[in-house]
Amino acid sequence: MSRDVFDNQKKTCLSSVDLSRKGSIDAPILDIVQFINEQANFFTTSSCSGRLLVIDNDVDGLIKKQGCKWILTSHDCIMLDALKEKLVNIEGNAVFKFEPFVMHIQCRSLDDAQLMLRTAVGSGYRNSGISVGNKGKFITAIRSTHSLEVPLTNCGKLLVSNEYLEFLVNTGNNKMKENLLRIDRLFTTLKSSLTNNGNLNQKKFKTNSNGEEKSGRQDAKPISRNEDIMCKKQTTLPESSSIEDLTECSIFSSDFKT
């Protein structure tokens, strides 16, 4: 992808209207989002700082986000009384959920995407990966696995005791606290990684005769468009495995439109 194409995509993305349900960047990740978007080789395409929520689904029992009622949403810890109050008028099948931090970052080159992935894995986000588009778009998805999803009601009838609700709130709040600590760890590691790789704020480029960028580092082996590597070794590799091993396992190609 040429330098101008990436820069134009970044400008368009960052100037577009936020189409998320909330319509703005979550407060706990404002600083890291701003930092990433200030870098020449990266920009965020979507993000969520993590949230505790209660969703009221239809009585068909299907857990879904489209067409359901969001009864409670918080990007911080919640109180037991707040949860109990929201459950009073539930008519469908309510589900209590914790969804951890997630962020998608478009990167200028595969080298940049691998750098971001190594940083994410090294910060504890072992479910992260890279998507390679058929037009040279590199997206690093930073994800973790410490989610939580528990049904609370059936056709409006509460299925659990008050003691269990208290247990769920404490468990969800502990996950949220750990989630926020991981974000801070990622931010610290990211600043260190970009500084150590000479990638902070700016990067010099060489271009070929077609105006396409050539990285100063040795290029990684190209990934075939038809290649589909969905390696699950993150959870089975021995403890002695390096971050680079995990990074290679997390790369996969995709034919999504760009």
Contacts in CASP RR format, 6 or more apart in sequence:
PFRMAT RR
TARGET T0000
AUTHOR 0000-0000-0000
METHOD contacts of the structure
MODEL  1
MSRDVFDNQKKTCLSSVDLSRKGSIDAPILDIVQFINEQANFFTTSSCSG
RLLVIDNDVDGLIKKQGCKWILTSHDCIMLDALKEKLVNIEGNAVFKFEP
FVMHIQCRSLDDAQLMLRTAVGSGYRNSGISVGNKGKFITAIRSTHSLEV
PLTNCGKLLVSNEYLEFLVNTGNNKMKENLLRIDRLFTTLKSSLTNNGNL
NQKKFKTNSNGEEKSGRQDAKPISRNEDIMCKKQTTLPESSSIEDLTECS
IFSSDFKT
1 108 0 8 1.000
1 109 0 8 1.000
1 135 0 8 1.000
1 136 0 8 1.000
1 137 0 8 1.000
1 212 0 8 1.000
1 213 0 8 1.000
2 207 0 8 1.000
2 210 0 8 1.000
2 211 0 8 1.000
2 212 0 8 1.000
2 213 0 8 1.000
3 108 0 8 1.000
3 205 0 8 1.000
3 207 0 8 1.000
3 211 0 8 1.000
3 213 0 8 1.000
6 106 0 8 1.000
6 108 0 8 1.000
9 106 0 8 1.000
9 137 0 8 1.000
10 37 0 8 1.000
10 43 0 8 1.000
10 106 0 8 1.000
13 43 0 8 1.000
13 45 0 8 1.000
13 106 0 8 1.000
14 37 0 8 1.000
14 43 0 8 1.000
18 24 0 8 1.000
18 25 0 8 1.000
20 46 0 8 1.000
20 48 0 8 1.000
21 70 0 8 1.000
25 33 0 8 1.000
25 47 0 8 1.000
26 47 0 8 1.000
26 48 0 8 1.000
26 49 0 8 1.000
26 50 0 8 1.000
26 75 0 8 1.000
27 49 0 8 1.000
27 75 0 8 1.000
28 49 0 8 1.000
28 50 0 8 1.000
28 75 0 8 1.000
28 76 0 8 1.000
28 180 0 8 1.000
28 183 0 8 1.000
29 47 0 8 1.000
29 49 0 8 1.000
29 101 0 8 1.000
29 103 0 8 1.000
29 183 0 8 1.000
31 187 0 8 1.000
32 183 0 8 1.000
32 186 0 8 1.000
32 187 0 8 1.000
32 190 0 8 1.000
33 44 0 8 1.000
33 47 0 8 1.000
33 103 0 8 1.000
35 187 0 8 1.000
35 190 0 8 1.000
35 191 0 8 1.000
36 42 0 8 1.000
36 43 0 8 1.000
36 44 0 8 1.000
36 105 0 8 1.000
36 190 0 8 1.000
37 43 0 8 1.000
37 44 0 8 1.000
38 201 0 8 1.000
39 194 0 8 1.000
39 199 0 8 1.000
39 200 0 8 1.000
39 201 0 8 1.000
40 108 0 8 1.000
40 201 0 8 1.000
40 202 0 8 1.000
40 203 0 8 1.000
41 107 0 8 1.000
41 108 0 8 1.000
41 109 0 8 1.000
41 112 0 8 1.000
41 199 0 8 1.000
41 203 0 8 1.000
42 105 0 8 1.000
42 106 0 8 1.000
42 107 0 8 1.000
42 108 0 8 1.000
42 112 0 8 1.000
42 116 0 8 1.000
43 105 0 8 1.000
43 106 0 8 1.000
44 103 0 8 1.000
44 104 0 8 1.000
44 105 0 8 1.000
44 106 0 8 1.000
45 104 0 8 1.000
45 105 0 8 1.000
45 106 0 8 1.000
45 139 0 8 1.000
46 102 0 8 1.000
46 103 0 8 1.000
46 104 0 8 1.000
47 101 0 8 1.000
47 102 0 8 1.000
47 103 0 8 1.000
47 104 0 8 1.000
48 99 0 8 1.000
48 101 0 8 1.000
48 102 0 8 1.000
48 103 0 8 1.000
49 75 0 8 1.000
49 101 0 8 1.000
49 179 0 8 1.000
49 180 0 8 1.000
49 183 0 8 1.000
50 75 0 8 1.000
50 98 0 8 1.000
50 99 0 8 1.000
50 100 0 8 1.000
50 101 0 8 1.000
50 102 0 8 1.000
50 176 0 8 1.000
50 179 0 8 1.000
51 73 0 8 1.000
51 74 0 8 1.000
51 75 0 8 1.000
51 98 0 8 1.000
51 99 0 8 1.000
52 72 0 8 1.000
52 73 0 8 1.000
52 74 0 8 1.000
52 77 0 8 1.000
52 78 0 8 1.000
52 96 0 8 1.000
52 97 0 8 1.000
52 98 0 8 1.000
52 172 0 8 1.000
52 173 0 8 1.000
52 176 0 8 1.000
53 70 0 8 1.000
53 71 0 8 1.000
53 72 0 8 1.000
53 73 0 8 1.000
53 74 0 8 1.000
53 96 0 8 1.000
53 97 0 8 1.000
53 99 0 8 1.000
54 70 0 8 1.000
54 71 0 8 1.000
54 72 0 8 1.000
54 83 0 8 1.000
54 86 0 8 1.000
54 87 0 8 1.000
54 94 0 8 1.000
54 95 0 8 1.000
54 96 0 8 1.000
54 97 0 8 1.000
54 152 0 8 1.000
55 63 0 8 1.000
55 65 0 8 1.000
55 68 0 8 1.000
55 69 0 8 1.000
55 70 0 8 1.000
55 71 0 8 1.000
55 94 0 8 1.000
55 95 0 8 1.000
55 97 0 8 1.000
56 68 0 8 1.000
56 69 0 8 1.000
56 70 0 8 1.000
56 71 0 8 1.000
56 90 0 8 1.000
56 91 0 8 1.000
56 92 0 8 1.000
56 93 0 8 1.000
56 94 0 8 1.000
57 63 0 8 1.000
57 64 0 8 1.000
57 68 0 8 1.000
57 92 0 8 1.000
57 93 0 8 1.000
57 94 0 8 1.000
57 95 0 8 1.000
58 68 0 8 1.000
58 92 0 8 1.000
58 93 0 8 1.000
59 91 0 8 1.000
59 92 0 8 1.000
59 93 0 8 1.000
59 155 0 8 1.000
61 93 0 8 1.000
63 93 0 8 1.000
63 95 0 8 1.000
63 149 0 8 1.000
71 86 0 8 1.000
71 87 0 8 1.000
71 90 0 8 1.000
71 94 0 8 1.000
72 78 0 8 1.000
72 82 0 8 1.000
72 83 0 8 1.000
72 86 0 8 1.000
76 176 0 8 1.000
77 172 0 8 1.000
77 173 0 8 1.000
77 176 0 8 1.000
77 177 0 8 1.000
78 169 0 8 1.000
78 173 0 8 1.000
79 169 0 8 1.000
80 165 0 8 1.000
80 166 0 8 1.000
80 169 0 8 1.000
83 96 0 8 1.000
83 165 0 8 1.000
83 168 0 8 1.000
83 169 0 8 1.000
84 162 0 8 1.000
84 165 0 8 1.000
87 94 0 8 1.000
87 152 0 8 1.000
87 153 0 8 1.000
87 158 0 8 1.000
90 152 0 8 1.000
90 153 0 8 1.000
90 156 0 8 1.000
90 158 0 8 1.000
91 155 0 8 1.000
91 156 0 8 1.000
92 153 0 8 1.000
92 154 0 8 1.000
92 155 0 8 1.000
92 156 0 8 1.000
93 151 0 8 1.000
93 153 0 8 1.000
93 154 0 8 1.000
93 155 0 8 1.000
93 156 0 8 1.000
94 151 0 8 1.000
94 152 0 8 1.000
94 153 0 8 1.000
94 156 0 8 1.000
95 149 0 8 1.000
95 150 0 8 1.000
95 151 0 8 1.000
95 152 0 8 1.000
96 148 0 8 1.000
96 149 0 8 1.000
96 150 0 8 1.000
96 151 0 8 1.000
96 152 0 8 1.000
96 168 0 8 1.000
97 147 0 8 1.000
97 148 0 8 1.000
97 149 0 8 1.000
97 150 0 8 1.000
98 146 0 8 1.000
98 147 0 8 1.000
98 148 0 8 1.000
98 149 0 8 1.000
98 172 0 8 1.000
98 175 0 8 1.000
98 176 0 8 1.000
99 147 0 8 1.000
100 143 0 8 1.000
100 144 0 8 1.000
100 145 0 8 1.000
100 146 0 8 1.000
100 147 0 8 1.000
100 175 0 8 1.000
100 179 0 8 1.000
100 182 0 8 1.000
101 142 0 8 1.000
101 144 0 8 1.000
101 179 0 8 1.000
101 182 0 8 1.000
101 183 0 8 1.000
102 141 0 8 1.000
102 142 0 8 1.000
102 143 0 8 1.000
103 141 0 8 1.000
103 142 0 8 1.000
104 139 0 8 1.000
104 140 0 8 1.000
104 141 0 8 1.000
104 142 0 8 1.000
105 116 0 8 1.000
105 139 0 8 1.000
105 140 0 8 1.000
105 141 0 8 1.000
105 142 0 8 1.000
106 137 0 8 1.000
106 138 0 8 1.000
106 139 0 8 1.000
107 113 0 8 1.000
107 115 0 8 1.000
107 116 0 8 1.000
107 138 0 8 1.000
107 139 0 8 1.000
107 140 0 8 1.000
108 138 0 8 1.000
108 203 0 8 1.000
108 213 0 8 1.000
109 138 0 8 1.000
109 213 0 8 1.000
109 215 0 8 1.000
110 130 0 8 1.000
110 132 0 8 1.000
110 138 0 8 1.000
110 219 0 8 1.000
110 220 0 8 1.000
110 223 0 8 1.000
111 215 0 8 1.000
111 217 0 8 1.000
111 219 0 8 1.000
111 220 0 8 1.000
112 138 0 8 1.000
112 199 0 8 1.000
113 130 0 8 1.000
113 138 0 8 1.000
113 139 0 8 1.000
113 140 0 8 1.000
114 130 0 8 1.000
114 220 0 8 1.000
114 247 0 8 1.000
114 251 0 8 1.000
115 193 0 8 1.000
115 194 0 8 1.000
115 197 0 8 1.000
115 199 0 8 1.000
116 140 0 8 1.000
116 142 0 8 1.000
116 190 0 8 1.000
117 128 0 8 1.000
117 129 0 8 1.000
117 130 0 8 1.000
117 140 0 8 1.000
117 247 0 8 1.000
117 250 0 8 1.000
117 251 0 8 1.000
118 193 0 8 1.000
118 243 0 8 1.000
118 244 0 8 1.000
118 247 0 8 1.000
119 186 0 8 1.000
119 189 0 8 1.000
119 190 0 8 1.000
119 193 0 8 1.000
120 128 0 8 1.000
120 129 0 8 1.000
120 140 0 8 1.000
120 142 0 8 1.000
120 186 0 8 1.000
121 128 0 8 1.000
121 243 0 8 1.000
121 246 0 8 1.000
121 247 0 8 1.000
121 250 0 8 1.000
122 189 0 8 1.000
122 243 0 8 1.000
123 182 0 8 1.000
123 185 0 8 1.000
123 186 0 8 1.000
123 189 0 8 1.000
123 190 0 8 1.000
124 144 0 8 1.000
124 182 0 8 1.000
124 185 0 8 1.000
124 186 0 8 1.000
125 142 0 8 1.000
125 143 0 8 1.000
125 144 0 8 1.000
125 182 0 8 1.000
125 186 0 8 1.000
126 144 0 8 1.000
126 145 0 8 1.000
126 234 0 8 1.000
126 235 0 8 1.000
126 246 0 8 1.000
127 143 0 8 1.000
127 144 0 8 1.000
127 145 0 8 1.000
127 234 0 8 1.000
128 140 0 8 1.000
128 141 0 8 1.000
128 142 0 8 1.000
128 143 0 8 1.000
128 250 0 8 1.000
129 140 0 8 1.000
129 141 0 8 1.000
129 143 0 8 1.000
129 250 0 8 1.000
129 251 0 8 1.000
129 252 0 8 1.000
130 138 0 8 1.000
130 139 0 8 1.000
130 140 0 8 1.000
130 141 0 8 1.000
130 250 0 8 1.000
130 251 0 8 1.000
130 252 0 8 1.000
131 137 0 8 1.000
131 138 0 8 1.000
131 139 0 8 1.000
131 141 0 8 1.000
131 252 0 8 1.000
131 253 0 8 1.000
131 254 0 8 1.000
131 256 0 8 1.000
132 138 0 8 1.000
132 223 0 8 1.000
132 251 0 8 1.000
132 252 0 8 1.000
132 253 0 8 1.000
132 254 0 8 1.000
133 139 0 8 1.000
133 225 0 8 1.000
133 253 0 8 1.000
133 254 0 8 1.000
133 255 0 8 1.000
133 256 0 8 1.000
133 258 0 8 1.000
134 225 0 8 1.000
134 254 0 8 1.000
134 255 0 8 1.000
134 256 0 8 1.000
134 257 0 8 1.000
134 258 0 8 1.000
135 258 0 8 1.000
136 258 0 8 1.000
137 258 0 8 1.000
142 186 0 8 1.000
144 179 0 8 1.000
144 182 0 8 1.000
146 175 0 8 1.000
146 178 0 8 1.000
146 179 0 8 1.000
148 171 0 8 1.000
148 172 0 8 1.000
148 175 0 8 1.000
150 168 0 8 1.000
151 159 0 8 1.000
152 158 0 8 1.000
152 159 0 8 1.000
152 160 0 8 1.000
152 165 0 8 1.000
153 159 0 8 1.000
160 168 0 8 1.000
191 200 0 8 1.000
193 199 0 8 1.000
194 200 0 8 1.000
205 213 0 8 1.000
205 214 0 8 1.000
205 215 0 8 1.000
206 213 0 8 1.000
206 214 0 8 1.000
206 216 0 8 1.000
207 213 0 8 1.000
207 214 0 8 1.000
208 214 0 8 1.000
223 251 0 8 1.000
223 253 0 8 1.000
224 253 0 8 1.000
225 253 0 8 1.000
225 255 0 8 1.000
226 253 0 8 1.000
227 252 0 8 1.000
227 253 0 8 1.000
228 252 0 8 1.000
228 253 0 8 1.000
229 249 0 8 1.000
229 251 0 8 1.000
229 252 0 8 1.000
229 253 0 8 1.000
230 252 0 8 1.000
231 248 0 8 1.000
231 249 0 8 1.000
231 250 0 8 1.000
231 251 0 8 1.000
231 252 0 8 1.000
232 249 0 8 1.000
233 245 0 8 1.000
233 246 0 8 1.000
233 249 0 8 1.000
234 246 0 8 1.000
234 249 0 8 1.000
234 250 0 8 1.000
237 245 0 8 1.000
237 246 0 8 1.000
237 249 0 8 1.000
END
